[in-house]
Amino acid sequence: MKLNKIIAVLLLSTTQLLAQDIGTTEVKVMEGFKPTIPEASRLNEKATFADTTKKDRTQEYAVIATDLKSDYKTRSLKAAKVKADKIPQLYGTKVGVAFGNAFTTKASIVHNSKRSKTLSYGILLNHFANKYDVDYVTSTKFSNTAKNSKNTIHLYGKKISVSHIFMVNLDYDRRTANWIEQNPALNPDYRGIVNRFAYTKLSLSHISKELAADKLKHHTTFFVSDLNELSENQIHLSTNLSKTIKGLPFALEIELNDYLNYNNPDTRFESTSVQSLHFSPSTAITKYGVDFDLGLDFRYLSEDTPFGIFPQIKATKELVKDVLLVYGGLRHSEQRHTLKSLSDENPYVHSYGANQSILSGITILQNLLTTDTDELYVAMRNVLGKGEVFEGSVAYGTVNNFAHFLGVANGDYSRFLVDYIDVKQLHVNANYDRKINTIISLNATADYYKWDKEVYHKPNFTCAISAPVNLRNKIKVIPSLSYMGSRMARYENLLVSELVMPAVLPAQIHANLGVYYNYTKNISAYLQLNNLTDSKQDMWRGYREVGFNGLFGLNYSF
């Protein structure tokens, strides 16, 4: 029954539907149609994607003040302790001995205090001696025996306080030089005369440690010296004062000296005394990018020309920061010649008045004067590369009382006297240092002099070069080469008033080799081979150098 009703409803619904009337469309093709597929081409080999989405990362915070009402108490932390790196161990004493040919002996003892912030002290003792024969071939062959020795003692102490530094030094220097002429045809019993120079010096220094620039600072030194039992003394007092006034640094150097000779009551020579006073103010300013050091030297000397004023001017310009530095100006220097300074340069000087055992002969006293040098100079320091530095300077000026040596015979033997002349001097100096790598370095230096007059026993040119090799601080090898140019030498015989024409002392070339081996931190050994070329030229006219010589030594520290 239900089915009949559903069929009746459907039949009634279809009578209400309207069908869509689609007409027929006629298409006329005028030309032939050829279907084609276009060729595909890749426009982009790598696809890129752009993400334009942006994330909002802002956050908002709110502070809520609340009390947790807890009775928990934290424990206070202790201060942290920082331990310094372990410092290397120090040895307080070092002992060294060495032996070599030419009867060479060498010894040293060094003792220093350990680390201290307030007090340090020490003692240094050194000994050196040799003996060698030199043959001279003349119409009558004979040989000379040379004996040399040098012994020194140095004691020092240094006390550092909050605002002061105090230093004391005691030096003793004893040098002997004996040249024995063994010529049976002239004097078979002659055993030579020893030149012996014993020197003692006690010095005291006081340095202020004031750090403020506007406070007065000073470095004061006082010393007394004695050569061979009052044959020569010097009393010295000097101070260097510095202070900044209205932004300008000022310095003042004051120096007093009293040179005493032949003060021993047993000497038969008249005692002498020469006083000198130096007063040197200076300041420093900067103008046009150039640093100027300006000063004046005021001098008083109680002999010859008593008063003198000399300017000191130095201009410094750094053309390339930390690379090229140029400086120059006008400078003045002085050197007082004493028996000590002359014997240090030439141990074979005539030593009358030095309280030594002197045989018969004509008495000859040294003439002790002051050398004054005024010169214009220009210098530079150039850093050529990492670990490579060149320094050079050229100076030209006048030298009053230029000191050189003359050979003078007194009837029994020939030694040397100091002589003085006024000259114009050109001096060129060059230094070159290079660290080639971590193993090899190179060091070279050269000096050239030119004078407008003939000078004696002074070379025009000297140079030295060395190439240290360091193998991990265990083995060090230092080859070196030195050259000293030819020199003019003049000789006089006072007994017969004879002047011998100047002779030329030939140039000297020395090749040396040093090998140093550190076995442990406190044990080391070394071997020194000197004068490998076996040069046997005259150092001074009539006094010949030792030829090839070697030295082997050991050092022990504890």
C-alpha positions as CSV (number, residue, x, y, z in Angstrom):
1,M,0.0,0.0,0.0
2,K,2.8,2.3,0.9
3,L,4.7,1.4,-2.3
4,N,1.7,2.4,-4.4
5,K,1.6,5.8,-2.8
6,I,5.3,6.5,-3.4
7,I,5.0,5.6,-7.1
8,A,2.0,7.9,-7.4
9,V,4.0,10.8,-5.9
10,L,6.9,10.3,-8.3
11,L,4.7,10.3,-11.3
12,L,3.1,13.5,-10.3
13,S,6.5,15.2,-9.7
14,T,7.9,14.4,-13.2
15,T,5.1,16.3,-14.9
16,Q,6.4,19.5,-13.3
17,L,10.0,19.3,-14.5
18,L,11.1,21.4,-17.6
19,A,13.9,20.1,-19.9
20,Q,16.8,22.3,-21.2
21,D,16.7,23.0,-24.8
22,I,20.3,23.0,-26.3
23,G,20.5,24.0,-29.9
24,T,22.9,22.6,-32.5
25,T,26.1,24.7,-33.2
26,E,27.8,24.4,-36.5
27,V,31.6,25.0,-36.7
28,K,33.3,25.5,-40.0
29,V,37.1,25.0,-40.3
30,M,38.5,27.2,-43.0
31,E,42.1,25.8,-42.9
32,G,43.6,22.5,-42.1
33,F,44.2,22.0,-38.3
34,K,47.4,20.5,-37.1
35,P,47.6,19.7,-33.4
36,T,51.1,20.5,-31.9
37,I,52.7,20.3,-28.5
38,P,55.0,23.3,-27.7
39,E,58.7,22.4,-26.7
40,A,59.2,22.4,-23.0
41,S,62.1,24.6,-21.6
42,R,63.4,24.9,-18.0
43,L,63.2,28.4,-16.8
44,N,65.0,28.0,-13.4
45,E,67.4,25.3,-12.5
46,K,67.1,25.9,-8.7
47,A,63.9,26.8,-7.2
48,T,63.9,29.3,-4.4
49,F,61.3,29.7,-1.8
50,A,60.6,32.9,0.1
51,D,58.9,32.6,3.5
52,T,57.2,35.9,4.1
53,T,55.6,34.8,7.3
54,K,56.8,36.7,10.4
55,K,56.5,35.4,13.9
56,D,55.6,37.7,16.7
57,R,58.2,37.0,19.4
58,T,57.3,39.8,21.7
59,Q,56.5,38.8,25.3
60,E,55.1,40.7,28.1
61,Y,56.2,40.3,31.7
62,A,54.7,41.4,34.9
63,V,56.4,41.5,38.2
64,I,54.4,40.2,41.1
65,A,55.5,41.3,44.5
66,T,54.9,38.6,47.0
67,D,56.4,37.3,50.2
68,L,57.0,33.5,50.3
69,K,57.2,33.7,54.1
70,S,60.2,31.3,54.3
71,D,62.5,31.2,57.2
72,Y,65.4,29.6,55.2
73,K,68.7,31.4,55.6
74,T,71.6,31.1,53.0
75,R,75.2,30.5,54.1
76,S,77.7,33.3,53.4
77,L,80.3,32.4,50.8
78,K,84.0,32.7,51.7
79,A,86.3,34.8,49.6
80,A,88.0,32.9,46.8
81,K,91.7,32.3,47.1
82,V,93.8,32.8,44.0
83,K,97.1,30.9,43.9
84,A,99.9,32.5,41.8
85,D,101.8,30.4,39.3
86,K,104.8,28.6,40.8
87,I,107.8,30.8,40.3
88,P,111.0,29.2,39.0
89,Q,113.6,28.1,41.5
90,L,116.5,30.4,42.1
91,Y,120.1,29.4,42.9
92,G,121.9,31.7,45.2
93,T,125.5,30.8,44.3
94,K,127.3,30.0,41.1
95,V,130.9,28.7,40.8
96,G,132.9,28.5,37.6
97,V,136.4,27.4,36.6
98,A,138.2,27.2,33.3
99,F,141.6,26.2,31.9
100,G,143.2,26.7,28.5
101,N,146.4,26.9,26.6
102,A,148.8,29.8,27.0
103,F,148.7,28.9,30.7
104,T,145.2,30.5,30.8
105,T,143.2,30.2,34.0
106,K,139.8,31.7,34.7
107,A,137.5,31.4,37.8
108,S,134.4,33.1,39.1
109,I,132.2,33.0,42.2
110,V,128.8,34.7,42.3
111,H,126.5,34.8,45.3
112,N,123.2,36.7,45.3
113,S,120.4,37.0,47.8
114,K,117.1,35.2,47.0
115,R,113.9,37.1,46.0
116,S,113.0,40.0,48.3
117,K,110.8,43.1,47.8
118,T,112.9,45.2,50.1
119,L,116.5,44.0,50.3
120,S,119.0,42.4,47.9
121,Y,122.7,42.0,48.1
122,G,125.5,40.0,46.5
123,I,129.2,39.5,45.7
124,L,131.0,38.8,42.5
125,L,134.6,37.6,42.2
126,N,136.4,37.1,38.9
127,H,140.0,35.9,38.0
128,F,141.8,35.8,34.7
129,A,145.4,35.2,33.9
130,N,147.6,34.0,31.0
131,K,151.2,33.7,30.0
132,Y,152.6,33.3,26.5
133,D,155.9,33.7,24.5
134,V,156.2,35.9,21.4
135,D,159.2,35.4,19.1
136,Y,160.7,38.3,17.3
137,V,163.0,37.5,14.4
138,T,165.7,40.2,13.9
139,S,169.5,40.1,13.5
140,T,169.6,38.6,16.9
141,K,166.6,36.3,17.5
142,F,165.0,36.8,20.9
143,S,161.6,36.2,22.5
144,N,159.4,38.1,24.9
145,T,157.3,36.6,27.6
146,A,153.9,38.3,28.3
147,K,152.1,37.8,31.6
148,N,148.7,39.3,32.2
149,S,146.2,39.0,35.0
150,K,143.0,40.7,36.0
151,N,141.1,40.2,39.3
152,T,138.0,41.9,40.3
153,I,135.7,42.0,43.4
154,H,132.2,43.6,43.4
155,L,130.0,43.8,46.4
156,Y,126.6,45.5,46.3
157,G,123.5,46.0,48.5
158,K,120.1,47.5,47.7
159,K,117.4,48.6,50.1
160,I,113.9,49.5,48.9
161,S,111.4,51.4,51.1
162,V,108.1,52.9,50.3
163,S,109.5,56.2,49.1
164,H,113.3,55.7,48.8
165,I,115.9,53.3,47.2
166,F,119.4,53.1,48.8
167,M,122.3,51.4,47.1
168,V,125.9,50.8,48.1
169,N,128.7,49.3,46.0
170,L,132.3,48.4,46.7
171,D,134.6,47.6,43.8
172,Y,138.2,46.3,43.7
173,D,140.0,45.9,40.4
174,R,143.6,44.7,40.2
175,R,145.4,44.4,36.8
176,T,149.0,43.4,36.1
177,A,150.9,43.5,32.8
178,N,154.4,42.2,32.6
179,W,156.4,42.1,29.3
180,I,159.8,40.4,29.8
181,E,162.3,41.0,27.1
182,Q,164.7,38.0,26.9
183,N,167.5,39.2,24.6
184,P,170.8,37.8,25.7
185,A,172.7,40.1,23.4
186,L,171.4,43.2,25.2
187,N,170.6,42.3,28.8
188,P,170.8,38.6,29.8
189,D,169.6,39.3,33.4
190,Y,166.6,41.5,32.5
191,R,163.4,40.1,33.9
192,G,161.0,42.9,33.0
193,I,159.0,45.5,34.9
194,V,155.5,44.8,36.1
195,N,152.7,47.3,35.6
196,R,150.4,46.9,38.5
197,F,147.2,48.9,38.9
198,A,145.0,48.3,42.0
199,Y,141.8,50.3,42.2
200,T,139.2,50.6,44.9
201,K,135.9,52.5,44.8
202,L,133.2,52.9,47.3
203,S,129.9,54.5,46.1
204,L,126.6,55.3,47.7
205,S,123.3,56.2,45.9
206,H,119.9,57.5,47.0
207,I,116.9,57.5,44.6
208,S,113.5,59.0,45.5
209,K,110.4,57.1,44.5
210,E,108.1,60.1,44.2
211,L,105.4,59.2,41.6
212,A,103.6,62.6,41.4
213,A,104.9,64.6,38.4
214,D,104.7,67.9,40.2
215,K,106.9,66.6,43.1
216,L,110.7,67.0,43.1
217,K,112.5,63.7,42.4
218,H,116.3,63.1,42.6
219,H,119.0,60.6,42.1
220,T,122.1,61.4,44.2
221,T,125.4,59.6,44.1
222,F,128.6,59.9,46.1
223,F,131.8,58.0,45.7
224,V,135.5,58.0,46.6
225,S,138.2,56.0,44.8
226,D,141.8,55.2,45.3
227,L,144.4,53.9,42.8
228,N,147.6,52.2,44.2
229,E,147.7,53.7,47.7
230,L,146.8,57.3,47.2
231,S,148.7,57.7,43.8
232,E,145.3,58.8,42.5
233,N,142.1,59.7,44.2
234,Q,138.7,61.0,43.1
235,I,135.9,62.4,45.3
236,H,132.6,62.7,43.4
237,L,129.2,64.1,44.3
238,S,126.3,64.4,41.8
239,T,122.6,64.7,41.8
240,N,119.9,64.6,39.1
241,L,116.8,66.6,40.0
242,S,113.5,66.5,38.0
243,K,110.2,68.2,38.4
244,T,107.2,69.2,36.2
245,I,106.3,72.9,36.3
246,K,103.2,74.1,34.6
247,G,103.1,71.1,32.4
248,L,106.8,71.3,31.3
249,P,109.3,68.7,32.6
250,F,112.5,70.3,34.0
251,A,115.7,68.5,35.0
252,L,118.9,69.8,36.6
253,E,122.2,67.9,36.8
254,I,124.8,69.0,39.3
255,E,128.2,67.3,39.6
256,L,131.3,68.0,41.7
257,N,134.6,66.3,41.3
258,D,138.0,66.6,43.0
259,Y,140.9,64.8,41.2
260,L,143.9,64.2,43.5
261,N,147.3,62.8,42.4
262,Y,150.5,61.8,44.2
263,N,149.0,62.3,47.7
264,N,151.0,59.6,49.3
265,P,153.6,61.1,51.7
266,D,156.2,58.6,50.5
267,T,156.1,59.7,46.9
268,R,158.8,62.2,45.6
269,F,156.3,63.9,43.3
270,E,154.4,67.0,44.1
271,S,150.8,66.4,44.9
272,T,148.2,67.9,42.5
273,S,144.5,68.7,42.8
274,V,142.0,69.6,40.1
275,Q,138.4,70.5,40.8
276,S,135.5,70.6,38.4
277,L,131.8,71.7,38.6
278,H,129.1,70.9,36.2
279,F,125.7,72.6,36.2
280,S,123.3,71.4,33.5
281,P,119.6,72.5,33.3
282,S,117.3,71.1,30.6
283,T,113.7,70.9,29.6
284,A,111.6,69.2,26.9
285,I,108.9,70.7,24.6
286,T,106.9,69.5,21.6
287,K,106.3,71.7,18.6
288,Y,105.1,70.9,15.0
289,G,105.0,67.2,15.9
290,V,108.7,67.2,16.9
291,D,110.0,66.5,20.4
292,F,112.8,68.9,21.5
293,D,115.2,68.4,24.4
294,L,116.9,71.6,25.2
295,G,119.7,72.1,27.7
296,L,122.9,74.1,28.6
297,D,126.1,72.7,30.2
298,F,128.0,75.1,32.5
299,R,131.4,73.9,33.4
300,Y,134.1,75.1,35.8
301,L,137.6,73.5,35.7
302,S,140.4,74.7,37.9
303,E,143.0,74.4,35.1
304,D,143.5,75.7,31.6
305,T,140.2,77.3,30.4
306,P,138.3,77.5,33.7
307,F,134.8,78.4,32.4
308,G,132.7,77.0,29.5
309,I,129.1,77.0,28.3
310,F,127.9,74.4,25.8
311,P,124.4,74.0,24.3
312,Q,122.6,70.6,24.2
313,I,119.9,70.3,21.5
314,K,118.1,67.2,20.5
315,A,115.1,66.9,18.1
316,T,113.2,63.7,17.7
317,K,110.5,62.8,15.1
318,E,108.7,59.5,14.7
319,L,108.0,59.4,11.0
320,V,106.3,56.0,11.1
321,K,104.9,54.9,14.5
322,D,106.9,52.1,16.0
323,V,108.8,51.7,12.7
324,L,111.0,54.7,11.8
325,L,112.5,57.2,14.4
326,V,114.8,60.0,13.4
327,Y,116.7,62.3,15.8
328,G,119.6,64.6,15.8
329,G,121.0,67.9,17.1
330,L,124.0,69.4,18.8
331,R,125.7,67.6,21.8
332,H,128.7,68.1,24.1
333,S,130.6,65.5,26.0
334,E,133.6,65.5,28.3
335,Q,136.0,62.8,29.5
336,R,138.6,63.4,32.3
337,H,141.7,61.2,31.7
338,T,143.1,59.6,34.8
339,L,145.7,57.0,35.5
340,K,142.8,54.5,35.9
341,S,141.2,55.3,32.6
342,L,144.5,55.3,30.7
343,S,145.6,51.9,32.2
344,D,142.2,50.4,31.4
345,E,142.7,51.3,27.7
346,N,146.4,50.5,27.5
347,P,148.0,48.5,30.4
348,Y,151.5,49.3,29.1
349,V,151.5,53.0,29.9
350,H,154.4,54.5,31.9
351,S,153.4,54.3,35.6
352,Y,155.7,56.6,37.4
353,G,154.0,58.0,40.5
354,A,151.8,55.0,40.9
355,N,153.8,53.6,43.9
356,Q,155.3,50.7,41.9
357,S,158.8,49.3,41.8
358,I,160.4,51.2,38.9
359,L,163.9,50.6,37.8
360,S,166.3,53.4,36.9
361,G,165.5,55.6,33.9
362,I,164.2,59.0,33.0
363,T,161.2,59.9,35.0
364,I,158.1,60.4,32.9
365,L,154.7,61.5,34.3
366,Q,151.5,61.2,32.5
367,N,149.7,64.4,31.4
368,L,146.1,64.2,32.7
369,L,143.7,66.5,30.8
370,T,140.0,66.7,29.9
371,T,138.8,65.9,26.4
372,D,135.9,68.1,25.1
373,T,133.8,67.0,22.1
374,D,131.3,69.3,20.4
375,E,129.5,67.7,17.4
376,L,126.4,67.9,15.2
377,Y,124.8,64.5,14.7
378,V,121.8,62.8,13.1
379,A,120.7,59.3,13.8
380,M,117.8,56.9,12.9
381,R,116.2,53.7,14.2
382,N,114.3,51.7,11.6
383,V,112.3,48.5,12.3
384,L,112.7,46.7,9.0
385,G,110.5,43.7,10.0
386,K,109.6,41.5,12.8
387,G,112.7,41.0,14.8
388,E,114.9,43.1,12.4
389,V,116.2,46.5,13.5
390,F,118.8,48.8,11.9
391,E,120.3,51.8,13.8
392,G,122.8,54.3,12.4
393,S,124.3,57.7,13.1
394,V,126.6,60.3,11.6
395,A,128.4,62.9,13.7
396,Y,130.8,65.6,12.8
397,G,132.5,68.1,15.1
398,T,135.6,69.3,16.9
399,V,137.6,67.4,19.7
400,N,139.8,69.5,22.0
401,N,142.5,67.5,23.7
402,F,141.9,64.3,21.6
403,A,143.9,61.6,23.5
404,H,146.1,59.1,21.7
405,F,149.3,57.1,22.7
406,L,153.0,57.5,21.8
407,G,155.6,54.9,22.4
408,V,158.4,56.4,24.6
409,A,161.6,54.8,25.8
410,N,163.1,56.1,29.0
411,G,166.5,54.4,28.5
412,D,165.6,51.0,30.1
413,Y,162.4,50.1,28.5
414,S,159.6,51.4,26.2
415,R,156.1,52.1,27.4
416,F,153.5,54.6,26.3
417,L,152.5,58.2,27.1
418,V,149.2,59.9,26.5
419,D,149.4,62.7,24.0
420,Y,146.8,65.4,23.1
421,I,145.9,67.1,19.9
422,D,142.9,69.2,18.6
423,V,141.2,67.5,15.7
424,K,138.1,67.6,13.6
425,Q,136.3,64.2,13.7
426,L,133.8,62.4,11.5
427,H,132.2,59.4,13.2
428,V,129.8,57.0,11.4
429,N,128.2,54.1,13.4
430,A,125.9,51.3,12.2
431,N,124.2,48.5,14.1
432,Y,122.1,45.7,12.6
433,D,120.1,43.0,14.6
434,R,117.9,40.3,13.1
435,K,116.2,37.3,14.5
436,I,116.2,35.1,11.4
437,N,114.1,32.4,13.1
438,T,113.6,30.7,16.5
439,I,117.1,29.2,16.2
440,I,119.5,31.7,14.4
441,S,120.1,35.4,15.0
442,L,122.4,37.9,13.4
443,N,124.2,40.8,15.1
444,A,126.5,43.3,13.3
445,T,128.1,46.6,14.3
446,A,130.6,48.9,12.6
447,D,132.4,52.2,13.4
448,Y,134.3,54.5,11.0
449,Y,136.4,57.5,12.1
450,K,138.1,60.2,10.0
451,W,140.4,62.8,11.5
452,D,142.0,65.8,9.8
453,K,145.3,65.0,11.6
454,E,147.4,61.9,12.1
455,V,146.6,60.1,15.3
456,Y,148.4,57.1,16.8
457,H,147.3,53.7,18.0
458,K,143.7,54.5,16.9
459,P,142.0,52.5,14.1
460,N,139.9,54.2,11.5
461,F,137.6,51.3,11.1
462,T,136.3,48.5,13.3
463,C,133.5,46.0,12.8
464,A,132.2,42.8,14.4
465,I,129.6,40.2,13.4
466,S,128.1,37.3,15.2
467,A,125.4,34.7,14.5
468,P,124.2,33.0,17.7
469,V,122.5,29.6,17.3
470,N,120.2,28.6,20.0
471,L,119.0,24.9,20.1
472,R,116.1,24.9,22.6
473,N,118.2,26.7,25.2
474,K,120.2,23.5,25.6
475,I,123.1,24.1,23.3
476,K,124.2,27.6,22.2
477,V,126.8,28.1,19.4
478,I,128.1,31.6,18.9
479,P,130.5,32.1,15.9
480,S,131.9,35.6,15.6
481,L,134.3,37.6,13.4
482,S,135.9,40.9,14.3
483,Y,138.1,43.3,12.3
484,M,140.3,46.2,13.5
485,G,141.9,48.3,10.8
486,S,145.5,49.4,10.5
487,R,146.9,52.0,12.9
488,M,149.8,54.5,12.8
489,A,152.4,54.2,15.6
490,R,155.1,56.6,16.7
491,Y,158.1,55.9,18.8
492,E,160.5,58.2,20.7
493,N,163.7,57.5,22.6
494,L,164.2,60.2,25.3
495,L,167.6,59.0,26.2
496,V,169.1,60.0,22.8
497,S,166.4,62.4,21.8
498,E,165.6,60.2,18.9
499,L,162.4,60.3,16.9
500,V,161.6,57.2,14.9
501,M,159.4,57.6,11.9
502,P,155.8,56.5,12.3
503,A,155.1,52.8,11.5
504,V,151.9,51.1,10.4
505,L,150.5,48.4,12.6
506,P,148.7,45.9,10.3
507,A,145.0,45.2,10.5
508,Q,143.8,42.4,12.8
509,I,141.1,39.8,12.0
510,H,139.9,37.5,14.7
511,A,137.5,34.6,14.2
512,N,136.1,33.1,17.4
513,L,133.8,30.2,18.3
514,G,131.9,29.6,21.5
515,V,129.9,26.5,22.4
516,Y,127.8,26.5,25.5
517,Y,126.0,23.4,26.8
518,N,123.4,23.4,29.6
519,Y,123.4,19.8,31.0
520,T,120.9,20.6,33.7
521,K,119.5,23.8,35.3
522,N,122.5,24.1,37.6
523,I,125.3,22.4,35.6
524,S,126.7,23.8,32.4
525,A,129.9,23.6,30.4
526,Y,131.5,25.8,27.6
527,L,134.3,25.8,25.1
528,Q,135.8,29.0,23.7
529,L,138.1,29.0,20.7
530,N,139.6,32.5,20.2
531,N,141.7,33.9,17.4
532,L,141.2,30.9,15.0
533,T,143.2,32.8,12.4
534,D,146.2,32.7,14.7
535,S,146.8,36.4,14.3
536,K,150.0,37.6,16.0
537,Q,150.1,41.3,15.3
538,D,151.2,44.1,17.6
539,M,148.3,45.4,19.7
540,W,150.6,48.3,20.7
541,R,153.9,48.9,19.1
542,G,156.3,46.3,20.5
543,Y,153.6,44.4,22.4
544,R,152.2,41.5,20.5
545,E,148.9,39.7,21.0
546,V,148.5,36.0,21.9
547,G,147.8,33.8,18.9
548,F,145.2,31.0,18.8
549,N,143.9,30.1,22.3
550,G,141.2,28.0,23.7
551,L,139.4,27.7,27.0
552,F,137.2,25.0,28.5
553,G,135.1,25.7,31.6
554,L,132.5,24.3,33.9
555,N,129.8,26.1,35.9
556,Y,127.8,24.8,38.9
557,S,124.9,26.6,40.6
558,F,123.5,25.8,44.0
